[in-house]
Amino acid sequence: MKRVLAIVVIVLLAGGLWWGWSSWNRAGQVLVSGAKASLVEGETDTVHIYLTIENKGKPDRILSASSSDAEEVVLYNPESEAGIPLPSEGTASFAADGAHVVLKGVQGDLSDGRLFPVEVDFERAGPVTTKARLGGTPSAGEADHVGLFGVGDICRVGEGEPAPKVSLDVTHLDDGKGWRIDLVSDEFRFDKSLVDGPHVPGTGHAHLYVGGLKIKRLYEPSATIGELPPGEHTVRVTLNTNDHRAYVVDDKPVTAEAVIRVD
């Protein structure tokens, strides 16, 4: 009997931890999960929060974030002044190379394993809380030096190597349930089989962002996203190496942008 009770307690505790780190909003439309906290090399009291957001409902907007463990909380929002657009019926993420949460003025122990409470506020879904476990101290990289957002490494194309180019086109789907993103690239080959492998010049994948929010990786030159909230939204793609560095040619990142206007 004691053994059965012990198993039940363990299961309940595990369930409690899961719900502590993966949380739905009250209506069960937005799920925040997989939250991670990270330091960045050279910063002393600043923690960056990355997580996954699943929206099962209508288009929404991310308005702010808060945490009791920081003197200041910044919703790093590189492209959207009136909140970050969240497409309907899809998944996006707070990522190092796009929009994410930054905790400033963090006090106390900053060793791996510490948990940070974080609340993300959505325009429609309301507040969703989670916890992010601290781990890792990556280099800031050179992304910011070439005009890219956030933290990340770049790949400067060498002499004699393929010099990728990209453009994009955005169209509203005929069924009115989202948008189609089409990429046209030159001197570049999409190859999903090589992802996370060593760099092969002229191959890789793309990263897709809307309003600075990272939506997904693209392993082929087309994708669809859900509907967007009213307003003007910048769609941006970058071409990236197999190991996720952004391609840079002549000190310019290989990117393309388009604007979606929703009434």
C-alpha positions, 0 to 999 in steps of 0.5 A: 500500500505504501508503495502504491501511495509513493507512486501516486505522489511521484506521479502527482509531483511530476504532473505539477512540475509539468503544469508549472512549466507548460501552461494554458490560458484560462480558455485553453487556446494558448499554450506556453511551454518549453521555457528556457533561461539563458545568460549571454556571455559578457552580461552579468545580471541579465537573463534571456527567456526563450519558449514555445507558444502554441495558439489554437485560437484566433489571431492574437497579440503579445503585449508584455511580460513580467517576472518577480525575479527581475528589477526590469522585464523587457519584451524584446520586440524588434519590429512591432510597436503595438505588440507582437502579432501571433498568427492563428492556429499555429506555433511560434517561439521566443528565440535568441534570434527574434522576439523574446523576454529579457530579465534585467537586474536579476539578483542572487545565484545565477548557476544552472538549474535556477527557475525563473517565474515568467508571465506573458500577457496576450491581448485576447488570451490574457496572462499565461504563466510558466517557469524557465530553467537556467542553463548555458551561456552562449556567445552573443555572436555577430548577428547584431553587428550586421543588422540582424536582431537578437543573439546569434552567429553568422556565416560570412560567405568566403571567396569562391563560395556560392553567394546566396540571394533570396526574395519573397512573396506573400499572398492571402489564401483563397479560403481566407484562413491565412497567408502563403509565403513563397521564397525565390532563392539563388545559389542556395539549396534547401536540404533538410537532411543536412540540418544540424550537421556541418556547414556545406556552402550554399545549402541550408534552410530559412528562418521565418519571422512575423513582426520579429516573432520567430514562426518556424524553420523552412526546409522548402521554399514555401510555407503557410501561416495563420491569420494575423491581427489587424495592423501592419506586419513585417514578414522576414526570412533569413537564409541559414546554414545547416548549423543555423548561422545566418548567411552574410554576403559582403557584410549584408545578411541574406534576408528578404522582407514583405509587409502584410496589412490587415484591416 
